[in-house]
């Protein structure tokens, strides 16, 4: 029996718990005054989380460490003067689709997506460089203050400069790979919903390090499983000594206590086992309540040994004695002394699922549970195992699938669609957002489309792929694909067409499109202003700072980012014009959650028409107001016609 503490709450531990929830990476282990291990806060790392520059520290502790770790931690928090620009010509169903394809560095993309997708993503999957000595890693130079980096960021060239070869001769071989992964994992975690799942494919070169890294970022207690995926059944002959046949799939929860983990659908044979029917509960099968096996000793769980009473006519059961009812106890069997599989309280709570049957061969009653096919309105599934060895998971299948879709041998061993369909079922069984930060040829996007078309669940994808150039002279380059992002987008287009033809679904019934976006430098000329402050000024305080080559739609997406709005919200574009005046674009987002007009000149009449719609938010180009009087007049119009509208300028 637990004793009362008889003292006030331990506020230190409460504070540790609160800090751990906000910054799980700063939690470590130390010894208390009695030499016992206890949880503690690494104050050097906490300082780093709250600092805009790299901090030093020398305290030794149990942790995964490497040269450059502090700089990598700083990289996750450093701001960037960048935005996401829409690319309509590369998109499919741009105005209505809820899927995104982002071209650019995934670290930049994660920072830009953070406010809009914070805590909203169901599953994040990554298939990063495996660090075999032949892979490329991202070079993230953050050895400077956040202010310096903000001013310098965005100055990289268009193609490939962020990718460098990481050979085994590199003295920082593991360190460079860890420094690349660390900030990306930290930012990825922030996007996951409380029930969300993170999954990473990796091979033996870095499995051990990636697991330690994930233990630190997600918390060791949120580890779900390390699954073995038989990806090369014939064995990789290039591996030394033993021919490797598998990859690992590391699976973590954002919060294990809230995690929703799906499973595989039942096949026809398994579904046929549920051959009984309850008018209210639906199909079911009977499972014996009696616990079987040598591990079911009554002495281990005496609370599961108690009588259940059965009505003379059978079927009906009670946990309390009834006149004339038969008393049933779990009988001895298989060398054990017998017990029930459920405790008394669970039996009381779930009594509607208990049923008795007369067993002729034993001449007695036994008690069973109704194992339902449908639970909470959904058909039950098979729990995933830690060995995935279906022939469809062979990476050769991924090669052939991509080759068939693109009519060319353009990719070496991309992940097969079947594997990613399983991950969709694992992490987003009921729908939701699926993110792939190393999209490659777009396998995950195809898997999301296929899985949703098959089960009708509303999943949407966010793919992020670096605009790395394809090798000169390669088959893909000769076919007209300049970058991996080009190839990936085309693969998604063709896969969507194939799925529509096979399923009979159409765009009106299902989302087969994607909105293409590209990471680019900010739309604003004043890079000294933080990204989250670009629209945080009143009409009276704003200054004209828009680059001359940027469109109204470019500005719209930066506003969506700054306001933390979903980038997949539906967009309607209206063109308003008056005699002898230039046309004015007006963007309406999600039934007037936002109305934006970025024309170089905005009349009081246009402002009035927008205000009459009473949008939640309205934004204009600052230079469109030719004088202070025009700005004051616009503010007055909104105060009179739509006082609750939040009005900003860029």
Backbone torsions as a table, in degrees:
resi	resn	phi	psi	omega
1	UNK	NA	130.4	-176.6
2	UNK	-75.6	136.3	179.7
3	UNK	-85.6	149.6	171.3
4	UNK	-66.6	144.8	-177.4
5	UNK	-72.6	-30.7	176.2
6	UNK	59.2	31.3	172.9
7	UNK	-151.9	168.0	-178.3
8	UNK	-67.1	160.0	-178.3
9	UNK	-59.8	148.9	176.5
10	UNK	-80.3	94.9	-175.6
11	UNK	-69.0	-26.9	177.7
12	UNK	-61.2	-46.6	180.0
13	UNK	-66.3	-35.4	176.2
14	UNK	-62.9	-40.8	178.3
15	UNK	-66.1	-39.9	175.7
16	UNK	-59.5	-43.1	179.2
17	UNK	-62.5	-41.9	-179.4
18	UNK	-65.5	-42.9	178.5
19	UNK	-65.4	-38.3	-179.7
20	UNK	-62.9	-34.7	179.1
21	UNK	-68.7	-39.0	180.0
22	UNK	-77.5	-40.9	-174.4
23	UNK	-133.7	76.9	-176.9
24	UNK	-62.5	-20.8	-177.5
25	UNK	-73.6	-13.4	-177.1
26	UNK	-93.9	-0.7	179.7
27	UNK	-81.9	131.6	-179.3
28	UNK	-139.3	-173.5	178.6
29	UNK	-116.1	144.1	175.2
30	UNK	-148.2	-179.7	178.7
31	UNK	-107.6	136.9	177.7
32	UNK	-82.9	-172.3	-175.4
33	UNK	-62.4	-24.5	179.9
34	UNK	-95.5	8.1	178.4
35	UNK	79.9	14.4	-179.9
36	UNK	-95.5	140.2	178.4
37	UNK	-61.8	138.3	178.4
38	UNK	-146.7	157.0	179.5
39	UNK	-79.0	141.1	-177.8
40	UNK	-147.7	172.5	178.5
41	UNK	-104.5	130.6	173.7
42	UNK	-82.4	101.9	-173.3
43	UNK	-69.3	-26.6	175.3
44	UNK	-64.0	-44.4	179.1
45	UNK	-69.3	-35.1	177.3
46	UNK	-64.6	-41.3	175.4
47	UNK	-58.7	-38.2	-179.8
48	UNK	-64.9	-39.4	179.9
49	UNK	-63.5	-28.6	-175.3
50	UNK	-103.8	10.8	-174.6
51	UNK	-115.5	153.1	176.9
52	UNK	-100.9	15.2	175.6
53	UNK	-146.2	166.5	-178.0
54	UNK	-74.8	129.4	179.8
55	UNK	-106.9	152.2	-179.1
56	UNK	-99.0	153.7	175.9
57	UNK	-164.1	150.0	-174.2
58	UNK	-128.6	1.3	-176.8
59	UNK	-66.0	131.4	178.6
60	UNK	-86.6	142.1	-178.1
61	UNK	-161.2	169.1	175.7
62	UNK	-75.8	115.1	179.3
63	UNK	-173.8	164.0	171.0
64	UNK	-82.2	122.6	-176.2
65	UNK	-133.6	153.7	176.8
66	UNK	-162.3	158.3	176.8
67	UNK	-62.8	125.0	-179.5
68	UNK	100.5	1.9	-177.3
69	UNK	-64.1	-41.9	-178.5
70	UNK	-65.0	-38.9	177.1
71	UNK	-64.7	-36.8	178.7
72	UNK	-66.8	-39.0	177.0
73	UNK	-64.7	-39.8	177.4
74	UNK	-63.2	-34.8	-177.8
75	UNK	-60.1	-33.0	-178.2
76	UNK	-66.9	-29.4	-174.9
77	UNK	-99.9	-15.7	-175.5
78	UNK	-65.9	132.6	180.0
79	UNK	-73.4	163.0	177.5
80	UNK	-133.9	143.3	177.6
81	UNK	-94.5	67.2	-176.7
82	UNK	-135.9	172.3	178.5
83	UNK	-150.1	177.8	173.7
84	UNK	-111.0	121.5	-179.7
85	UNK	-103.2	133.5	179.6
86	UNK	-70.7	145.7	177.8
87	UNK	-127.0	84.7	-174.4
88	UNK	-59.6	-40.4	-174.3
89	UNK	-65.9	-19.3	178.5
90	UNK	-97.4	-3.1	-172.4
91	UNK	-94.7	167.1	173.2
92	UNK	-128.3	124.5	-178.0
93	UNK	54.6	51.7	-171.8
94	UNK	-54.3	-44.7	-171.8
95	UNK	-73.5	-22.6	-172.5
96	UNK	-117.6	-20.5	-176.0
97	UNK	-66.9	152.6	175.8
98	UNK	-109.3	5.4	177.7
99	UNK	-94.0	147.7	-179.9
100	UNK	-125.2	141.8	168.8
101	UNK	-125.2	115.9	-175.7
102	UNK	-109.7	124.1	178.1
103	UNK	-99.0	120.1	178.9
104	UNK	150.0	-180.0	179.3
105	UNK	-62.1	129.4	-176.9
106	UNK	-68.5	-23.7	175.2
107	UNK	-67.5	-44.0	175.5
108	UNK	-61.9	-45.4	-178.3
109	UNK	-60.4	-42.5	179.6
110	UNK	-61.3	-41.7	179.2
111	UNK	-64.7	-39.0	-179.0
112	UNK	-73.0	-32.3	-178.2
113	UNK	-81.4	-15.9	-166.7
114	UNK	-55.5	-50.1	-176.2
115	UNK	-68.5	-35.5	-177.5
116	UNK	-76.7	-27.5	-173.5
117	UNK	-122.3	16.6	-179.4
118	UNK	-58.9	118.5	176.6
119	UNK	69.3	21.4	-175.2
120	UNK	-114.2	-9.7	-170.8
121	UNK	-91.9	134.1	-179.7
122	UNK	-82.3	-41.0	-179.2
123	UNK	-146.2	133.6	172.7
124	UNK	-114.4	126.2	177.9
125	UNK	-117.5	139.5	173.4
126	UNK	-133.3	142.5	170.9
127	UNK	-126.4	76.1	-170.7
128	UNK	-77.1	173.3	170.9
129	UNK	-55.0	133.4	-174.5
130	UNK	-81.7	-4.3	179.7
131	UNK	60.4	51.6	-179.8
132	UNK	-86.1	-3.0	-174.2
133	UNK	99.4	-7.9	179.2
134	UNK	-118.9	-3.4	-176.4
135	UNK	-84.6	169.1	174.0
136	UNK	-108.6	145.3	176.4
137	UNK	-123.3	158.9	177.1
138	UNK	-78.1	139.3	175.1
139	UNK	-101.2	115.1	-178.6
140	UNK	-115.8	103.8	-177.8
141	UNK	-95.8	100.6	-178.8
142	UNK	-119.2	26.1	-178.2
143	UNK	-81.3	59.4	-178.6
144	UNK	-162.9	171.9	179.6
145	UNK	-73.8	161.6	-179.5
146	UNK	-64.2	-34.0	178.8
147	UNK	-65.4	-43.7	178.1
148	UNK	-63.4	-43.5	-178.6
149	UNK	-65.6	-40.0	179.8
150	UNK	-58.1	-40.5	-179.6
151	UNK	-70.0	-34.7	-175.9
152	UNK	-85.7	-25.6	-171.7
153	UNK	-61.4	152.3	-180.0
154	UNK	87.7	2.1	-177.1
155	UNK	-94.1	6.1	179.6
156	UNK	-72.3	157.1	177.8
157	UNK	-72.9	168.9	-171.7
158	UNK	-67.5	-39.8	-172.8
159	UNK	-119.6	123.1	157.0
160	UNK	76.0	-8.3	-173.5
161	UNK	-66.2	-23.2	-178.1
162	UNK	-80.3	-8.2	-178.2
163	UNK	-105.3	127.8	176.9
164	UNK	-132.4	151.0	178.5
165	UNK	-67.9	139.2	177.9
166	UNK	-118.0	89.0	-176.7
167	UNK	-86.5	160.2	-179.2
168	UNK	-65.5	-20.0	178.5
169	UNK	-77.0	-11.9	178.0
170	UNK	-66.4	125.8	-179.4
171	UNK	-64.4	-17.5	177.9
172	UNK	-111.0	36.6	-172.7
173	UNK	-52.9	-56.9	179.4
174	UNK	-75.4	-37.4	-176.5
175	UNK	-62.7	-42.7	-180.0
176	UNK	-63.9	-39.5	179.3
177	UNK	-66.2	-43.9	179.0
178	UNK	-64.7	-39.3	179.0
179	UNK	-65.7	-32.2	175.5
180	UNK	-68.3	-43.6	-173.3
181	UNK	-75.6	-36.8	-169.1
182	UNK	-57.3	-55.5	-178.2
183	UNK	-65.5	-31.5	179.7
184	UNK	-68.0	-39.4	177.9
185	UNK	-67.5	-40.6	-179.6
186	UNK	-61.1	-44.7	180.0
187	UNK	-71.1	-36.8	179.0
188	UNK	-60.7	-41.8	-179.6
189	UNK	-56.8	-38.1	-177.2
190	UNK	-66.6	-22.4	179.8
191	UNK	-80.3	-21.9	-174.8
192	UNK	-70.5	141.3	172.9
193	UNK	-73.9	164.3	179.9
194	UNK	-54.3	-32.1	179.6
195	UNK	-94.3	7.4	-172.5
196	UNK	-73.7	162.7	-176.1
197	UNK	-127.7	139.9	173.4
198	UNK	-113.9	134.1	179.8
199	UNK	-135.5	137.3	-178.0
200	UNK	-135.6	127.0	171.9
201	UNK	-84.8	139.6	-178.6
202	UNK	-160.6	156.5	175.5
203	UNK	-111.4	-173.0	-169.1
204	UNK	-67.0	-15.0	-179.0
205	UNK	-63.4	-35.5	-175.9
206	UNK	-135.1	12.5	-179.8
207	UNK	-55.6	-45.9	-176.6
208	UNK	-63.7	-42.1	-179.6
209	UNK	-71.7	-39.5	-179.2
210	UNK	-66.1	-36.6	178.3
211	UNK	-66.0	-42.2	177.2
212	UNK	-63.3	-39.1	179.5
213	UNK	-64.3	-43.7	178.9
214	UNK	-67.8	-36.0	174.8
215	UNK	-56.8	-40.0	-178.3
216	UNK	-73.4	-44.5	-174.7
217	UNK	-75.0	-46.2	-176.5
218	UNK	-92.8	-18.5	-175.3
219	UNK	96.6	129.4	-176.6
220	UNK	-58.1	-31.7	-179.9
221	UNK	-70.8	-11.0	179.6
222	UNK	-98.8	9.0	174.0
223	UNK	-67.1	131.7	178.9
224	UNK	-101.0	-54.5	-177.2
225	UNK	-170.2	157.0	165.3
226	UNK	-112.6	108.6	-174.9
227	UNK	-97.4	138.9	176.8
228	UNK	-93.4	123.3	179.1
229	UNK	-112.3	117.3	178.8
230	UNK	-76.2	95.3	-172.9
231	UNK	-97.6	-19.1	-179.7
232	UNK	-139.5	76.8	-174.0
233	UNK	-54.6	-30.8	-179.0
234	UNK	-81.1	-11.2	178.3
235	UNK	90.3	137.1	177.2
236	UNK	-82.4	105.7	-175.3
237	UNK	-69.4	-17.0	178.5
238	UNK	-74.0	-17.8	178.6
239	UNK	-69.8	144.0	-178.8
240	UNK	-77.9	145.4	174.5
241	UNK	65.8	-64.3	180.0
242	UNK	-114.4	140.2	178.4
243	UNK	-80.9	114.6	-177.0
244	UNK	-71.8	133.7	-179.8
245	UNK	-117.2	-6.8	-171.6
246	UNK	-134.0	157.6	164.5
247	UNK	-113.5	164.3	173.7
248	UNK	-103.0	148.6	172.5
249	UNK	-121.5	107.8	179.1
250	UNK	-87.8	130.2	-175.1
251	UNK	-124.8	125.3	178.7
252	UNK	-128.8	153.6	174.9
253	UNK	-102.5	150.1	170.1
254	UNK	-65.8	-41.1	176.8
255	UNK	-148.9	106.5	-172.8
256	UNK	-57.8	-33.0	-178.5
257	UNK	-71.3	-19.4	-179.7
258	UNK	-111.6	-3.7	-171.8
259	UNK	-60.6	139.6	173.0
260	UNK	-111.2	110.6	-178.2
261	UNK	-114.9	121.2	-178.1
262	UNK	-86.3	-171.8	-179.8
263	UNK	-147.9	-173.8	-179.8
264	UNK	-84.9	144.9	175.9
265	UNK	-63.2	151.0	175.7
266	UNK	-71.6	143.8	174.0
267	UNK	-84.4	176.3	-175.0
268	UNK	-60.9	-39.5	-179.6
269	UNK	-64.9	-43.5	179.2
270	UNK	-67.4	-39.3	178.5
271	UNK	-64.4	-31.8	-179.5
272	UNK	-68.6	-17.1	177.3
273	UNK	-67.1	-22.7	-179.8
274	UNK	-89.8	69.9	-170.0
275	UNK	-99.4	5.1	174.5
276	UNK	-104.9	161.8	-176.0
277	UNK	-140.7	134.0	173.0
278	UNK	-107.4	128.9	-176.7
279	UNK	-54.8	-30.5	-178.2
280	UNK	-99.4	-36.4	-174.2
281	UNK	-94.3	-17.1	179.0
282	UNK	88.8	-164.1	-176.9
283	UNK	-61.9	144.2	177.3
284	UNK	-154.4	167.3	171.3
285	UNK	-127.0	162.8	-179.5
286	UNK	-98.7	132.3	174.1
287	UNK	-121.7	133.7	-179.2
288	UNK	-63.3	135.8	178.1
289	UNK	-78.7	-20.3	-178.3
290	UNK	-70.6	127.4	179.2
291	UNK	-74.5	131.9	-177.0
292	UNK	-110.5	164.2	171.1
293	UNK	98.3	159.4	-176.0
294	UNK	-68.8	-16.0	179.1
295	UNK	-85.5	2.0	-175.0
296	UNK	-103.5	57.0	-179.3
297	UNK	-79.9	135.2	-179.2
298	UNK	-61.5	-34.0	-177.2
299	UNK	-65.8	-25.2	179.0
300	UNK	-76.0	-34.9	-178.6
301	UNK	-134.5	69.9	-177.8
302	UNK	-62.4	-22.3	179.3
303	UNK	-69.4	-11.6	178.5
304	UNK	-101.2	15.8	175.8
305	UNK	-117.5	107.7	-179.3
306	UNK	-161.6	157.2	-179.4
307	UNK	-78.8	147.9	169.6
308	UNK	-120.6	137.7	-174.1
309	UNK	-105.2	137.4	-174.5
310	UNK	-118.4	134.3	178.9
311	UNK	-63.1	148.7	-177.7
312	UNK	-53.8	-35.6	-179.5
313	UNK	-82.4	-0.3	178.6
314	UNK	87.8	-176.7	179.2
315	UNK	67.5	-68.7	-173.6
316	UNK	-65.9	139.0	179.9
317	UNK	-130.1	158.4	177.2
318	UNK	-146.8	150.6	174.6
319	UNK	-92.4	-4.4	179.6
320	UNK	-113.5	147.8	-179.3
321	UNK	-59.1	136.6	177.3
322	UNK	-128.9	142.0	-178.3
323	UNK	-62.6	126.9	176.6
324	UNK	82.2	-2.6	-179.0
325	UNK	-88.0	147.1	-179.1
326	UNK	-81.1	138.5	176.9
327	UNK	-91.1	126.0	-178.3
328	UNK	-116.8	128.7	175.1
329	UNK	-118.4	149.1	174.9
330	UNK	-61.6	116.8	-172.8
331	UNK	-82.7	161.9	177.3
332	UNK	-68.0	141.9	179.1
333	UNK	-165.1	151.9	175.8
334	UNK	54.3	32.1	177.8
335	UNK	79.3	9.0	178.8
336	UNK	-111.2	166.7	179.8
337	UNK	-94.8	1.7	167.9
338	UNK	81.1	141.1	172.8
339	UNK	-162.5	167.4	176.5
340	UNK	-82.2	157.8	176.9
341	UNK	-78.7	-21.7	178.9
342	UNK	-113.5	149.5	172.3
343	UNK	-79.7	171.0	-174.4
344	UNK	-63.3	-41.0	-178.2
345	UNK	-65.8	-39.6	177.9
346	UNK	-67.2	-38.4	177.7
347	UNK	-61.7	-40.4	178.0
348	UNK	-64.2	-45.3	-177.3
349	UNK	-66.5	-36.1	-175.5
350	UNK	-108.4	30.3	-175.2
351	UNK	-58.9	-30.1	-179.4
352	UNK	-66.1	-13.2	179.0
353	UNK	-100.6	1.1	179.3
354	UNK	-95.4	140.3	179.7
355	UNK	-147.9	144.8	179.1
356	UNK	-104.8	149.1	176.4
357	UNK	-137.4	141.9	175.1
358	UNK	-81.9	126.9	-178.8
359	UNK	-103.7	104.6	-174.6
360	UNK	-58.8	-44.7	-173.4
361	UNK	-67.0	-21.1	178.0
362	UNK	-104.8	-14.0	-179.8
363	UNK	66.1	39.0	-179.0
364	UNK	-159.4	168.3	175.1
365	UNK	-83.5	152.7	168.4
366	UNK	-135.9	159.0	-175.4
367	UNK	-111.3	138.7	-176.9
368	UNK	-130.2	162.1	171.9
369	UNK	-109.3	145.0	173.4
370	UNK	-82.0	106.5	178.8
371	UNK	-88.1	107.9	-169.1
372	UNK	-82.1	145.0	174.3
373	UNK	-75.1	-36.7	-178.9
374	UNK	-111.9	128.2	177.7
375	UNK	-125.5	125.6	-177.4
376	UNK	53.7	39.4	174.9
377	UNK	83.3	-7.5	-177.8
378	UNK	-114.0	143.7	177.3
379	UNK	-67.9	137.4	-178.1
380	UNK	-66.5	161.9	-177.8
381	UNK	-129.1	168.0	174.3
382	UNK	-86.8	134.4	178.7
383	UNK	-66.7	136.6	176.8
384	UNK	-65.2	146.9	175.2
385	UNK	-102.4	171.0	-178.3
386	UNK	-88.4	4.8	173.0
387	UNK	-122.9	115.8	177.0
388	UNK	-108.7	103.6	-172.9
389	UNK	-126.4	22.6	177.3
390	UNK	-65.9	146.3	-179.3
391	UNK	-61.4	-24.5	-178.1
392	UNK	-71.9	-10.8	179.5
393	UNK	-86.5	-1.7	179.2
394	UNK	-62.1	128.5	179.8
395	UNK	-60.9	-22.7	175.2
396	UNK	-60.5	-33.6	177.7
397	UNK	-63.5	-39.3	178.0
398	UNK	-60.9	-40.0	178.0
399	UNK	-62.6	-45.9	-177.5
400	UNK	-68.6	-37.1	179.1
401	UNK	-63.0	-45.3	-179.6
402	UNK	-66.7	-40.4	179.6
403	UNK	-62.4	-41.8	-179.0
404	UNK	-67.9	-38.7	-178.6
405	UNK	-70.9	-41.5	-172.9
406	UNK	-98.5	-0.9	179.2
407	UNK	58.0	41.5	178.2
408	UNK	-176.3	154.1	-179.1
409	UNK	-89.5	81.6	-170.9
410	UNK	-104.5	-13.7	-174.6
411	UNK	-130.9	143.6	177.0
412	UNK	-103.6	112.1	173.0
413	UNK	54.0	52.4	170.0
414	UNK	-69.1	158.9	179.3
415	UNK	-63.5	141.1	178.8
416	UNK	-72.7	151.1	-178.0
417	UNK	-61.7	-36.4	-178.3
418	UNK	-58.1	-38.8	179.4
419	UNK	-63.9	-43.8	-178.2
420	UNK	-73.2	-27.5	173.1
421	UNK	-63.1	-39.9	177.7
422	UNK	-62.1	-40.1	-179.4
423	UNK	-67.8	-34.9	174.1
424	UNK	-61.8	-43.4	178.8
425	UNK	-68.5	-33.5	179.7
426	UNK	-67.8	-50.6	-171.6
427	UNK	-99.4	-21.6	-179.2
428	UNK	-133.0	57.7	-175.7
429	UNK	-64.1	-27.2	-178.2
430	UNK	-109.4	14.8	-178.5
431	UNK	102.9	-179.2	-179.9
432	UNK	122.2	-175.0	-175.1
433	UNK	-89.0	130.3	177.4
434	UNK	-113.9	123.6	-177.1
435	UNK	-114.3	136.0	172.2
436	UNK	-125.5	117.2	-174.5
437	UNK	-87.9	-14.9	175.2
438	UNK	-125.8	72.2	-165.0
439	UNK	-66.1	-26.6	179.1
440	UNK	58.5	-125.9	-177.6
441	UNK	-83.8	0.7	177.2
442	UNK	92.8	20.3	-179.0
443	UNK	-57.4	-42.3	-176.5
444	UNK	-63.8	-40.0	178.1
445	UNK	-61.0	-44.3	178.0
446	UNK	-62.0	-41.1	-179.7
447	UNK	-63.8	-39.7	177.6
448	UNK	-61.9	-45.7	179.7
449	UNK	-63.1	-43.6	-179.0
450	UNK	-66.6	-45.3	-177.2
451	UNK	-63.9	-42.9	-179.7
452	UNK	-68.9	-36.8	177.0
453	UNK	-65.6	-32.2	-177.3
454	UNK	-77.3	-42.3	-174.8
455	UNK	-109.8	-2.8	176.0
456	UNK	76.6	6.4	179.8
457	UNK	-81.9	140.5	-175.2
458	UNK	-82.8	92.3	174.2
459	UNK	-106.5	146.4	172.4
460	UNK	-133.4	153.5	-173.6
461	UNK	-115.1	153.4	168.2
462	UNK	-128.4	109.0	179.4
463	UNK	-102.3	137.7	176.3
464	UNK	-126.1	124.6	-179.1
465	UNK	-139.8	128.6	176.7
466	UNK	-60.3	143.2	178.7
467	UNK	-83.9	50.6	-178.5
468	UNK	-71.5	135.5	-178.4
469	UNK	-70.8	141.9	173.8
470	UNK	-77.8	148.5	-174.1
471	UNK	-58.2	139.0	174.5
472	UNK	-59.6	135.5	178.7
473	UNK	83.6	-5.0	179.6
474	UNK	-72.4	161.8	-180.0
475	UNK	-60.6	-38.7	179.7
476	UNK	-65.5	-40.6	179.9
477	UNK	-65.9	-40.2	178.8
478	UNK	-66.4	-26.7	179.4
479	UNK	-82.6	-2.9	174.6
480	UNK	105.8	3.5	178.8
481	UNK	-92.3	117.8	-179.2
482	UNK	-82.3	-39.9	-175.8
483	UNK	-128.6	165.7	176.0
484	UNK	-62.0	-33.8	178.4
485	UNK	-63.8	-39.2	176.4
486	UNK	-58.8	-47.2	-178.4
487	UNK	-64.2	-41.4	-177.7
488	UNK	-64.2	-45.1	179.5
489	UNK	-61.8	-41.5	-179.7
490	UNK	-66.5	-37.0	177.8
491	UNK	-61.4	-41.6	-179.6
492	UNK	-65.7	-42.0	178.5
493	UNK	-58.5	-48.4	-176.8
494	UNK	-69.2	-37.9	178.2
495	UNK	-63.1	-41.1	179.8
496	UNK	-61.4	-42.7	178.2
497	UNK	-62.9	-42.5	179.7
498	UNK	-63.8	-41.9	-178.9
499	UNK	-67.2	-40.4	178.0
500	UNK	-61.6	-43.2	-179.7
501	UNK	-65.1	-39.1	-177.5
502	UNK	-74.8	-34.6	-174.5
503	UNK	-93.8	-19.6	-175.6
504	UNK	79.3	3.2	178.0
505	UNK	-81.8	157.7	178.4
506	UNK	-127.3	169.9	-176.8
507	UNK	-59.1	-30.8	177.9
508	UNK	-68.1	-26.6	-179.8
509	UNK	-91.6	-23.8	-170.6
510	UNK	-154.0	150.9	-177.7
511	UNK	-87.5	106.4	178.6
512	UNK	-110.0	11.8	-177.2
513	UNK	-102.8	-175.0	171.2
514	UNK	-158.8	147.1	178.5
515	UNK	-97.8	112.6	-178.3
516	UNK	-83.3	130.9	177.8
517	UNK	-130.5	156.3	-179.2
518	UNK	-133.0	131.7	174.2
519	UNK	-67.5	128.6	-179.0
520	UNK	-148.0	172.1	176.5
521	UNK	-63.4	158.3	-178.7
522	UNK	-56.2	153.4	175.7
523	UNK	-74.9	-10.7	-173.2
524	UNK	-98.4	143.1	-179.6
525	UNK	-77.7	-23.3	-177.3
526	UNK	-93.2	89.0	-176.1
527	UNK	-75.3	-8.1	177.9
528	UNK	-75.0	-13.8	178.0
529	UNK	-86.6	127.3	-179.7
530	UNK	-60.9	148.3	-176.1
531	UNK	-57.0	-40.3	-176.3
532	UNK	-77.5	1.7	178.3
533	UNK	-109.7	1.1	-171.6
534	UNK	-63.3	-33.0	179.0
535	UNK	-113.4	7.6	-177.0
536	UNK	-88.1	51.6	177.1
537	UNK	-137.9	156.3	179.7
538	UNK	-82.8	169.7	178.3
539	UNK	-58.2	-33.0	-177.7
540	UNK	-75.9	-24.2	-173.5
541	UNK	-96.4	-13.1	-170.4
542	UNK	-70.9	155.3	174.8
543	UNK	-130.7	155.1	179.8
544	UNK	-77.5	116.9	-176.8
545	UNK	-141.8	28.1	-177.9
546	UNK	-90.5	133.7	177.5
547	UNK	-64.7	144.1	-173.3
548	UNK	-67.6	-21.4	-176.2
549	UNK	-93.7	8.2	-175.7
550	UNK	-98.8	141.5	-177.3
551	UNK	-91.8	170.0	175.5
552	UNK	-60.8	-35.9	179.1
553	UNK	-69.6	-34.3	173.0
554	UNK	-58.0	-48.3	-179.1
555	UNK	-64.3	-37.0	-179.6
556	UNK	-58.8	-43.8	-177.2
557	UNK	-72.3	-30.8	174.9
558	UNK	-68.9	-35.1	176.2
559	UNK	-65.2	-42.2	177.0
560	UNK	-57.8	-42.8	178.7
561	UNK	-64.5	-46.7	-176.5
562	UNK	-65.6	-32.4	179.3
563	UNK	-87.0	-4.3	179.3
564	UNK	70.8	31.8	180.0
565	UNK	-92.7	151.9	-179.9
566	UNK	-61.0	128.3	-177.9
567	UNK	-74.9	-6.3	179.4
568	UNK	-102.8	9.8	178.4
569	UNK	-62.1	144.3	179.9
570	UNK	-64.8	141.1	-176.8
571	UNK	-122.6	132.1	172.9
572	UNK	-116.6	135.5	-179.4
573	UNK	-112.6	125.4	176.9
574	UNK	-116.2	146.1	175.3
575	UNK	-115.6	118.0	177.6
576	UNK	-111.7	137.0	178.6
577	UNK	-147.2	152.1	176.6
578	UNK	-124.7	165.4	-176.3
579	UNK	-56.5	135.7	175.2
580	UNK	60.8	19.4	176.7
581	UNK	-125.0	154.6	179.0
582	UNK	-69.0	155.4	177.9
583	UNK	-68.3	148.9	179.9
584	UNK	-121.5	126.4	175.9
585	UNK	-84.0	136.3	171.5
586	UNK	-126.7	127.2	179.4
587	UNK	-104.1	126.2	176.6
588	UNK	-110.8	122.3	-175.6
589	UNK	-112.6	123.5	171.4
590	UNK	50.4	64.0	176.6
591	UNK	53.2	47.9	174.5
592	UNK	68.7	26.7	166.9
593	UNK	-63.3	-28.0	175.9
594	UNK	-150.2	134.5	169.4
595	UNK	-122.0	130.4	-176.9
596	UNK	-127.8	137.7	173.1
597	UNK	-134.3	115.8	-176.3
598	UNK	-112.5	22.3	178.1
599	UNK	-63.6	153.4	-177.5
600	UNK	-73.1	-12.7	176.0
601	UNK	-142.4	128.1	-179.4
602	UNK	-126.6	121.3	-179.3
603	UNK	-85.8	165.6	176.5
604	UNK	-62.5	-30.3	179.6
605	UNK	-65.2	-42.8	178.4
606	UNK	-65.8	-43.1	178.0
607	UNK	-59.7	-42.1	-179.5
608	UNK	-63.3	-44.7	-179.9
609	UNK	-62.9	-37.7	177.4
610	UNK	-68.2	-44.7	-178.9
611	UNK	-62.2	-35.5	179.8
612	UNK	-63.6	-23.6	176.9
613	UNK	-77.4	-12.4	177.9
614	UNK	51.7	56.8	177.6
615	UNK	-70.2	161.1	175.1
616	UNK	-68.5	-35.9	-178.2
617	UNK	-139.5	147.7	174.9
618	UNK	-140.0	143.6	-178.5
619	UNK	-142.8	141.5	-178.9
620	UNK	-131.6	164.7	171.6
621	UNK	-80.2	129.3	-174.4
622	UNK	-61.2	-38.8	-176.4
623	UNK	-70.6	-9.4	178.4
624	UNK	-68.9	-20.7	177.0
625	UNK	-94.8	115.3	-170.7
626	UNK	-76.8	-15.4	-178.4
627	UNK	-151.6	166.6	175.7
628	UNK	-61.4	-33.3	-179.9
629	UNK	-63.7	-38.0	178.1
630	UNK	-64.4	-40.7	178.7
631	UNK	-64.9	-44.9	179.6
632	UNK	-61.6	-40.5	179.5
633	UNK	-63.8	-41.5	178.8
634	UNK	-63.1	-42.9	178.2
635	UNK	-62.4	-39.3	-179.7
636	UNK	-66.4	-38.2	178.3
637	UNK	-60.1	-44.2	179.5
638	UNK	-68.9	-36.2	178.7
639	UNK	-62.4	-33.0	-177.6
640	UNK	-84.5	-41.8	-173.0
641	UNK	-96.4	-28.5	-176.7
642	UNK	-150.8	71.3	-173.4
643	UNK	-64.5	-19.5	-178.2
644	UNK	-89.8	-4.8	179.4
645	UNK	-73.0	134.0	175.0
646	UNK	-88.7	116.9	-173.3
647	UNK	-109.9	131.3	-179.6
648	UNK	-136.1	167.8	170.2
649	UNK	-131.8	162.2	171.5
650	UNK	-122.0	NA	NA
